[in-house]
């Protein structure tokens, strides 16, 4: 069941931004000023992943619903954390109030920008012997390149349920892509890799995020990637945690 969103001036402005041009799911992207510092030297292009999203999403949320608005603001936040280098350039957070956590671990904007969005998102609290992903050995660029390689069509994200309206929004999400390129030493399987999670988003009256909390199991993602046969090795995986999960 969709939750209707009141026609606030802020919401109308965001909808109009999406119609004006640019990325229709990340309304602020085409409005960025020339002084914004981009991690890759220029704004990102989401054409390929938008196509994957539209072909594979399980829900199509009507305009004006909370689900549609939550989906778009989270996509915009993902874009900013992945590609911007300074918090002052963020348009979708309340910089003076914003706090975030991933699986209960508090993360500052500075830490997220230093490690990169993927490294921050996938940081593992397990003992080191069970680390199937080691952010301390990665850079933002290396992880970004690894995921671009193993998911050549992109890694899409959708909201599949919203349980409460703003200002404190609880939602369920799905993340997916097709494992069609190698992931490090693991050969592609061609299969869809997906995982599900929960999020809590607190927004102010302008729909800027004040808090963001995400809960998910990284093993859902890496279970699909590590099952690819290792290059030059007959074993499916050298990860002890994955071996225990088989």
TILUM-936340 format. One line per 2 residues: number of its first residue (from 1); their letters; for each residue x, y, z of N, C-alpha, C, O. Coordinates in steps of 0.05 Angstrom, whole numbers, always signed. Layout:
N
NUM) A) X:Y:Z:X:Y:Z:X:Y:Z:X:Y:Z  ...
// end
This chain:
246
1) XX) +17:-24:+0:+0:+0:+0:+18:+25:+0:+36:+27:+17  +12:+43:-18:+28:+68:-20:+18:+88:+0:-6:+90:+5
3) XX) +37:+104:+10:+31:+126:+28:+32:+152:+12:+52:+158:-1  +10:+167:+11:+9:+192:-4:+25:+213:+10:+24:+216:+35
5) XX) +40:+229:-5:+56:+250:+5:+42:+276:+2:+31:+282:-20  +41:+293:+22:+28:+319:+20:+43:+336:+0:+67:+333:-3
7) XX) +29:+354:-14:+40:+370:-35:+54:+395:-23:+45:+417:-26  +76:+390:-9:+91:+412:+3:+107:+426:-19:+112:+415:-40
9) XX) +114:+452:-15:+130:+466:-35:+156:+452:-40:+166:+452:-63  +168:+440:-19:+194:+427:-24:+190:+403:-42:+207:+398:-60
11) XX) +168:+388:-38:+164:+364:-55:+158:+372:-83:+168:+360:-102  +142:+394:-87:+136:+403:-114:+162:+411:-128:+166:+406:-152
13) XX) +180:+425:-113:+205:+434:-125:+221:+410:-134:+232:+410:-156  +223:+389:-118:+239:+365:-125:+227:+351:-149:+242:+342:-166
15) XX) +201:+349:-151:+188:+337:-174:+194:+353:-199:+200:+341:-220  +192:+379:-197:+197:+396:-220:+226:+394:-229:+232:+394:-253
17) XX) +244:+391:-210:+273:+388:-217:+276:+363:-234:+292:+363:-253  +262:+341:-226:+265:+316:-240:+254:+318:-269:+264:+305:-287
19) XX) +234:+335:-273:+222:+338:-300:+240:+356:-317:+240:+352:-342  +254:+375:-305:+269:+394:-320:+291:+382:-336:+299:+392:-357
21) XX) +302:+360:-328:+324:+347:-343:+342:+333:-324:+337:+332:-300  +365:+323:-335:+384:+309:-318:+374:+282:-310:+358:+270:-324
23) XX) +384:+272:-288:+378:+245:-278:+350:+246:-264:+347:+261:-244  +331:+230:-274:+304:+233:-263:+301:+220:-235:+280:+224:-222
25) XX) +321:+205:-226:+319:+193:-199:+337:+208:-179:+336:+202:-155  +353:+226:-189:+372:+241:-172:+370:+270:-180:+387:+280:-194
27) XX) +349:+283:-171:+341:+309:-182:+362:+330:-179:+364:+349:-196  +379:+329:-158:+399:+350:-154:+423:+347:-171:+440:+365:-173
29) XX) +427:+324:-185:+452:+318:-199:+457:+339:-221:+480:+348:-224  +437:+346:-237:+442:+364:-259:+442:+394:-251:+446:+411:-267
31) XX) +437:+399:-225:+437:+426:-215:+463:+433:-200:+465:+455:-189  +482:+416:-201:+507:+420:-187:+523:+444:-198:+524:+447:-223
33) XX) +535:+460:-181:+551:+483:-190:+578:+474:-199:+587:+452:-194  +592:+492:-213:+618:+485:-224:+640:+482:-203:+662:+472:-210
35) XX) +635:+490:-179:+656:+488:-158:+655:+462:-143:+673:+457:-127  +636:+445:-148:+634:+419:-135:+658:+402:-142:+665:+399:-165
37) XX) +670:+390:-121:+693:+372:-126:+683:+343:-128:+672:+332:-109  +687:+331:-152:+679:+304:-157:+702:+285:-154:+724:+291:-162
39) XX) +697:+262:-142:+718:+242:-138:+731:+233:-164:+755:+228:-165  +715:+230:-185:+725:+222:-210:+731:+245:-229:+737:+241:-253
41) XX) +730:+269:-219:+736:+293:-235:+712:+304:-250:+714:+325:-262  +690:+290:-250:+666:+299:-264:+641:+285:-252:+644:+265:-239
43) XX) +617:+296:-257:+593:+283:-246:+590:+255:-258:+598:+250:-281  +578:+237:-243:+573:+210:-252:+551:+208:-273:+534:+226:-274
45) XX) +551:+187:-289:+530:+182:-308:+516:+156:-300:+529:+135:-298  +490:+158:-294:+475:+135:-285:+457:+122:-306:+438:+107:-300
47) XX) +463:+128:-331:+446:+118:-353:+443:+87:-353:+421:+77:-355  +466:+73:-350:+465:+44:-351:+451:+32:-327:+434:+14:-330
49) XX) +457:+42:-302:+444:+30:-279:+414:+38:-278:+398:+23:-267  +407:+61:-288:+378:+68:-290:+363:+49:-308:+340:+42:-302
51) XX) +376:+40:-329:+364:+21:-347:+360:-6:-333:+339:-18:-335  +381:-15:-318:+379:-39:-303:+357:-37:-282:+341:-56:-279
53) XX) +355:-15:-269:+335:-10:-249:+307:-12:-261:+289:-25:-250  +302:+1:-283:+276:+1:-295:+268:-26:-306:+244:-33:-306
55) XX) +287:-41:-315:+281:-68:-325:+277:-89:-303:+263:-109:-307  +290:-84:-280:+290:-105:-259:+275:-98:-234:+273:-116:-216
57) XX) +265:-74:-231:+252:-67:-206:+226:-83:-202:+213:-90:-221  +219:-87:-177:+195:-103:-171:+171:-85:-165:+149:-94:-164
59) XX) +176:-59:-160:+155:-40:-155:+159:-15:-171:+181:-6:-175  +137:-4:-182:+137:+21:-195:+120:+40:-179:+95:+38:-179
61) XX) +133:+59:-165:+119:+76:-146:+108:+100:-161:+123:+114:-175  +82:+106:-157:+70:+130:-171:+82:+156:-160:+92:+157:-137
63) XX) +83:+176:-177:+92:+202:-169:+75:+212:-146:+50:+209:-145  +88:+225:-127:+73:+237:-104:+71:+219:-80:+59:+226:-60
65) XX) +81:+194:-82:+80:+176:-59:+105:+178:-43:+126:+186:-53  +103:+171:-17:+127:+171:+0:+148:+152:-11:+172:+157:-10
67) XX) +139:+129:-21:+157:+109:-31:+175:+120:-53:+199:+116:-54  +163:+135:-72:+178:+147:-93:+198:+168:-83:+221:+169:-92
69) XX) +189:+184:-64:+206:+205:-53:+229:+193:-37:+252:+202:-40  +224:+172:-21:+245:+159:-6:+265:+146:-25:+289:+149:-21
71) XX) +255:+133:-45:+273:+120:-64:+292:+140:-77:+316:+134:-80  +281:+163:-85:+297:+183:-99:+317:+197:-80:+340:+202:-88
73) XX) +309:+202:-55:+328:+216:-38:+351:+197:-30:+374:+206:-27  +345:+172:-26:+366:+153:-19:+385:+149:-43:+410:+148:-39
75) XX) +375:+148:-67:+392:+147:-90:+410:+172:-92:+433:+170:-99  +399:+195:-85:+414:+220:-86:+436:+219:-64:+458:+228:-69
77) XX) +429:+209:-41:+450:+207:-20:+472:+187:-28:+495:+193:-23  +464:+165:-40:+485:+146:-49:+503:+159:-69:+528:+155:-68
79) XX) +492:+175:-87:+508:+189:-107:+528:+208:-94:+551:+209:-102  +518:+223:-74:+536:+243:-61:+558:+230:-46:+581:+238:-48
81) XX) +552:+209:-31:+573:+196:-15:+593:+181:-33:+616:+178:-26  +584:+172:-56:+601:+157:-74:+619:+175:-91:+642:+168:-97
83) XX) +610:+199:-98:+624:+215:-118:+633:+243:-109:+650:+255:-122  +623:+253:-87:+632:+279:-78:+655:+275:-57:+657:+254:-44
85) XX) +671:+296:-55:+695:+294:-37:+693:+311:-12:+711:+308:+5  +673:+329:-10:+671:+346:+13:+642:+349:+22:+625:+353:+6
87) XX) +637:+346:+48:+609:+348:+58:+595:+374:+51:+571:+375:+49  +611:+396:+49:+599:+422:+43:+585:+422:+16:+568:+440:+11
89) XX) +591:+403:-1:+578:+402:-28:+553:+385:-28:+539:+384:-48  +547:+373:-5:+523:+355:-4:+498:+373:-3:+496:+392:+12
91) XX) +478:+365:-20:+453:+380:-21:+430:+365:-7:+409:+376:-3  +434:+340:-1:+412:+323:+9:+414:+316:+39:+399:+299:+48
93) XX) +433:+328:+53:+434:+324:+82:+434:+351:+96:+442:+371:+86  +424:+350:+121:+427:+372:+139:+454:+370:+153:+457:+354:+172
95) XX) +473:+384:+143:+501:+381:+150:+506:+384:+180:+524:+371:+191  +490:+401:+193:+495:+407:+221:+483:+385:+240:+490:+384:+263
97) XX) +466:+369:+229:+453:+348:+246:+458:+320:+237:+453:+301:+252  +469:+316:+213:+469:+289:+202:+486:+269:+217:+509:+275:+223
99) XX) +475:+246:+223:+489:+223:+234:+480:+198:+218:+458:+197:+207  +498:+179:+217:+492:+155:+202:+503:+130:+216:+522:+132:+232
101) XX) +491:+107:+211:+502:+82:+221:+497:+60:+202:+477:+60:+187  +514:+40:+201:+512:+17:+184:+513:-8:+202:+534:-13:+214
103) XX) +492:-23:+203:+490:-46:+221:+497:-39:+250:+511:-54:+263  +489:-15:+258:+493:-6:+286:+519:+8:+291:+524:+17:+313
105) XX) +537:+9:+271:+563:+22:+274:+561:+51:+264:+555:+56:+241  +565:+71:+282:+563:+99:+274:+585:+106:+255:+609:+98:+258
107) XX) +578:+121:+234:+596:+130:+213:+594:+160:+209:+572:+170:+206  +616:+174:+210:+616:+202:+205:+618:+208:+175:+627:+190:+160
109) XX) +611:+232:+166:+614:+239:+138:+643:+238:+130:+650:+229:+108  +660:+247:+148:+689:+247:+142:+700:+219:+137:+715:+214:+119
111) XX) +691:+200:+154:+700:+172:+151:+690:+161:+125:+705:+147:+110  +664:+166:+119:+652:+155:+94:+666:+166:+69:+671:+152:+50
113) XX) +673:+192:+70:+686:+204:+47:+715:+194:+45:+726:+192:+22  +728:+189:+67:+756:+180:+67:+757:+151:+56:+774:+145:+39
115) XX) +740:+134:+66:+741:+105:+58:+727:+101:+31:+735:+82:+16  +708:+118:+24:+692:+113:+0:+666:+99:+8:+665:+84:+28
117) XX) +645:+103:-7:+619:+93:+1:+618:+62:+2:+607:+51:+21  +629:+48:-17:+629:+19:-17:+645:+8:+7:+635:-10:+21
119) XX) +668:+19:+12:+685:+10:+34:+671:+14:+61:+673:-2:+79  +658:+37:+64:+644:+44:+88:+620:+25:+92:+616:+14:+114
121) XX) +605:+20:+71:+581:+4:+71:+588:-25:+78:+572:-39:+91  +611:-35:+68:+617:-63:+70:+638:-70:+92:+647:-93:+94
123) XX) +645:-50:+108:+664:-55:+130:+653:-77:+148:+630:-77:+156  +670:-96:+155:+662:-121:+167:+670:-121:+197:+693:-118:+203
125) XX) +650:-125:+216:+657:-126:+244:+667:-153:+254:+674:-156:+277  +667:-174:+236:+676:-200:+244:+706:-201:+250:+721:-183:+241
127) XX) +716:-221:+264:+745:-225:+267:+759:-226:+240:+747:-235:+220  +784:-217:+239:+798:-214:+214:+799:-240:+198:+799:-239:+173
129) XX) +801:-262:+211:+803:-288:+196:+778:-293:+179:+779:-309:+161  +756:-280:+185:+731:-284:+170:+725:-261:+151:+704:-259:+140
131) XX) +744:-243:+147:+740:-220:+129:+741:-229:+100:+762:-236:+90  +718:-229:+87:+717:-235:+58:+720:-209:+42:+724:-210:+18
133) XX) +719:-186:+56:+724:-161:+43:+740:-144:+63:+733:-142:+86  +763:-133:+54:+781:-119:+72:+785:-90:+63:+802:-84:+47
135) XX) +768:-72:+74:+769:-44:+66:+796:-31:+71:+803:-12:+58  +811:-41:+92:+837:-29:+98:+857:-35:+76:+878:-21:+74
137) XX) +851:-54:+58:+869:-60:+36:+859:-48:+10:+871:-51:-11  +837:-33:+12:+825:-22:-12:+826:+9:-12:+830:+21:+10
139) XX) +822:+21:-35:+817:+49:-37:+789:+53:-48:+777:+33:-57  +779:+77:-47:+752:+81:-59:+753:+74:-88:+734:+62:-99
141) XX) +775:+81:-102:+777:+76:-131:+779:+46:-137:+766:+36:-156  +794:+31:-120:+797:+2:-126:+771:-13:-123:+764:-30:-139
143) XX) +756:-6:-101:+731:-20:-97:+711:-12:-118:+696:-29:-128  +710:+14:-125:+692:+23:-146:+698:+8:-172:+679:+0:-186
145) XX) +724:+5:-179:+731:-9:-204:+723:-39:-202:+714:-50:-222  +727:-51:-179:+720:-79:-176:+690:-84:-181:+682:-103:-195
147) XX) +673:-66:-170:+644:-70:-173:+635:-62:-201:+616:-73:-212  +648:-42:-213:+642:-36:-241:+649:-59:-259:+635:-64:-279
149) XX) +670:-74:-252:+679:-96:-269:+660:-120:-266:+652:-132:-286  +653:-127:-241:+637:-151:-237:+607:-146:-243:+592:-165:-250
151) XX) +598:-121:-241:+571:-114:-249:+571:-94:-272:+565:-70:-267  +578:-102:-296:+581:-83:-318:+555:-68:-325:+556:-46:-337
153) XX) +532:-80:-318:+507:-66:-323:+498:-48:-300:+478:-35:-301  +515:-47:-279:+508:-31:-256:+498:-48:-233:+493:-72:-235
155) XX) +495:-34:-210:+486:-47:-185:+462:-30:-176:+465:-10:-163  +438:-40:-182:+413:-24:-179:+402:-26:-150:+408:-45:-136
157) XX) +386:-6:-143:+375:-5:-116:+346:+5:-118:+340:+23:-133  +328:-8:-102:+300:+1:-102:+289:-1:-74:+297:-17:-58
159) XX) +269:+16:-68:+252:+13:-45:+230:-6:-51:+216:-3:-71  +226:-26:-34:+204:-45:-38:+182:-42:-18:+161:-55:-22
161) XX) +186:-27:+3:+164:-22:+23:+172:+2:+40:+195:+5:+47  +152:+18:+47:+156:+39:+66:+135:+35:+89:+112:+31:+84
163) XX) +145:+35:+113:+128:+28:+136:+119:+52:+152:+100:+49:+168  +131:+75:+149:+123:+99:+164:+129:+124:+148:+148:+124:+133
165) XX) +112:+145:+151:+116:+169:+136:+137:+187:+149:+146:+181:+171  +145:+209:+136:+164:+227:+148:+152:+241:+172:+127:+243:+174
167) XX) +169:+250:+191:+197:+254:+188:+215:+229:+194:+239:+230:+187  +204:+209:+207:+220:+185:+213:+210:+162:+197:+189:+151:+202
169) XX) +225:+155:+176:+216:+136:+155:+230:+110:+158:+255:+109:+159  +215:+89:+160:+226:+62:+160:+220:+49:+133:+197:+50:+124
171) XX) +239:+36:+121:+235:+25:+95:+251:-1:+90:+270:-6:+105  +243:-17:+71:+257:-41:+63:+267:-37:+34:+254:-25:+18
173) XX) +292:-47:+29:+304:-42:+2:+315:-68:-9:+318:-88:+5  +320:-67:-35:+332:-89:-50:+355:-77:-67:+352:-56:-79
175) XX) +378:-91:-68:+401:-84:-83:+408:-107:-102:+410:-130:-92  +413:-102:-128:+418:-125:-145:+435:-117:-170:+436:-94:-178
177) XX) +448:-137:-181:+463:-134:-205:+469:-162:-217:+463:-182:-204  +480:-162:-241:+486:-188:-254:+516:-192:-255:+531:-175:-265
179) XX) +525:-214:-243:+553:-221:-240:+564:-230:-267:+567:-254:-272  +571:-211:-284:+579:-217:-312:+608:-210:-318:+617:-212:-341
181) XX) +623:-201:-298:+651:-196:-301:+665:-207:-276:+652:-212:-256  +691:-211:-277:+705:-223:-254:+705:-205:-230:+706:-180:-232
183) XX) +703:-217:-206:+707:-203:-181:+733:-212:-169:+735:-234:-158  +753:-195:-171:+780:-202:-162:+788:-228:-177:+789:-229:-201
185) XX) +793:-250:-162:+802:-275:-175:+779:-294:-180:+783:-317:-188  +754:-285:-176:+731:-302:-179:+718:-297:-206:+711:-275:-213
187) XX) +714:-319:-221:+702:-317:-248:+672:-311:-246:+659:-319:-227  +662:-296:-266:+633:-290:-265:+616:-314:-269:+623:-333:-283
189) XX) +592:-314:-257:+573:-336:-260:+550:-328:-279:+536:-346:-289  +547:-302:-285:+525:-293:-301:+499:-291:-286:+479:-282:-297
191) XX) +499:-299:-261:+475:-299:-245:+469:-272:-232:+487:-255:-229  +444:-268:-226:+436:-244:-211:+445:-247:-182:+440:-267:-170
193) XX) +458:-227:-172:+466:-226:-144:+449:-204:-131:+448:-181:-140  +436:-210:-109:+419:-190:-96:+419:-194:-66:+425:-216:-56
195) XX) +413:-172:-52:+409:-174:-23:+388:-154:-15:+382:-135:-29  +377:-159:+9:+355:-142:+20:+364:-130:+46:+382:-141:+60
197) XX) +352:-108:+53:+359:-95:+79:+337:-76:+88:+317:-72:+74  +342:-65:+111:+323:-46:+123:+338:-19:+127:+362:-18:+131
199) XX) +322:+3:+126:+334:+29:+131:+315:+46:+147:+291:+42:+147  +327:+65:+161:+312:+86:+176:+324:+113:+167:+348:+117:+168
201) XX) +306:+130:+158:+314:+156:+148:+298:+178:+162:+274:+178:+162  +312:+196:+176:+299:+219:+188:+305:+244:+171:+328:+250:+165
203) XX) +283:+258:+163:+286:+281:+146:+274:+306:+160:+257:+304:+177  +284:+329:+151:+272:+354:+162:+250:+363:+143:+242:+348:+125
205) XX) +239:+387:+147:+216:+396:+132:+223:+401:+102:+205:+402:+86  +248:+403:+96:+257:+406:+68:+266:+380:+55:+277:+380:+34
207) XX) +261:+358:+69:+269:+331:+60:+299:+328:+58:+309:+314:+41  +313:+342:+75:+342:+337:+78:+346:+317:+100:+334:+319:+121
209) XX) +364:+299:+96:+368:+277:+115:+383:+287:+140:+404:+300:+138  +371:+281:+164:+384:+286:+189:+397:+261:+201:+417:+263:+215
211) XX) +385:+238:+195:+396:+213:+204:+392:+192:+182:+372:+192:+168  +411:+173:+180:+408:+151:+161:+419:+126:+174:+443:+125:+182
213) XX) +403:+105:+176:+412:+80:+189:+405:+57:+170:+383:+55:+160  +424:+39:+165:+420:+17:+146:+428:-9:+160:+448:-11:+174
215) XX) +412:-30:+155:+416:-56:+166:+414:-77:+144:+394:-78:+130  +435:-93:+141:+435:-114:+120:+457:-134:+127:+473:-130:+145
217) XX) +457:-157:+112:+477:-178:+116:+495:-178:+92:+487:-187:+71  +521:-169:+95:+539:-169:+72:+544:-196:+60:+551:-198:+37
219) XX) +540:-218:+76:+544:-245:+65:+525:-251:+42:+531:-268:+25  +502:-238:+42:+483:-242:+19:+496:-234:-7:+493:-247:-27
221) XX) +510:-211:-6:+524:-201:-30:+548:-218:-37:+550:-228:-59  +566:-223:-17:+591:-236:-23:+587:-266:-28:+603:-279:-41
223) XX) +565:-277:-17:+559:-305:-23:+555:-310:-53:+564:-330:-64  +543:-290:-66:+539:-292:-95:+564:-287:-111:+568:-299:-132
225) XX) +583:-270:-101:+607:-264:-115:+629:-286:-111:+644:-292:-129  +631:-296:-86:+652:-315:-80:+646:-343:-90:+663:-361:-89
227) XX) +621:-348:-99:+615:-374:-110:+627:-377:-138:+629:-400:-149  +636:-355:-150:+649:-357:-176:+675:-372:-173:+690:-367:-154
229) XX) +681:-390:-192:+705:-406:-190:+730:-389:-190:+732:-369:-205  +749:-395:-172:+773:-379:-171:+791:-386:-195:+794:-409:-203
231) XX) +802:-365:-206:+820:-368:-230:+844:-386:-223:+858:-380:-204  +848:-408:-238:+870:-425:-233:+867:-442:-208:+887:-453:-198
233) XX) +843:-444:-197:+838:-459:-172:+812:-474:-175:+792:-462:-183  +812:-499:-168:+788:-515:-170:+768:-510:-148:+745:-518:-150
235) XX) +777:-497:-126:+759:-492:-104:+741:-468:-110:+748:-450:-125  +717:-468:-99:+698:-447:-104:+705:-422:-89:+700:-400:-99
237) XX) +718:-424:-66:+724:-401:-50:+745:-408:-29:+747:-430:-19  +762:-387:-23:+782:-390:-2:+773:-376:+23:+789:-373:+42
239) XX) +748:-368:+24:+738:-353:+47:+726:-373:+67:+707:-387:+60  +737:-375:+92:+727:-394:+111:+697:-389:+118:+683:-409:+123
241) XX) +689:-364:+119:+661:-359:+126:+643:-369:+104:+622:-382:+110  +650:-364:+79:+633:-374:+57:+632:-404:+56:+611:-416:+51
243) XX) +655:-417:+62:+655:-446:+63:+636:-457:+84:+624:-478:+80  +634:-443:+106:+616:-451:+127:+587:-447:+119:+569:-461:+129
245) XX) +582:-428:+102:+554:-422:+94:+544:-441:+72:+519:-442:+68  +561:-455:+59:+553:-472:+36:+536:-496:+46:+527:-512:+30
// end
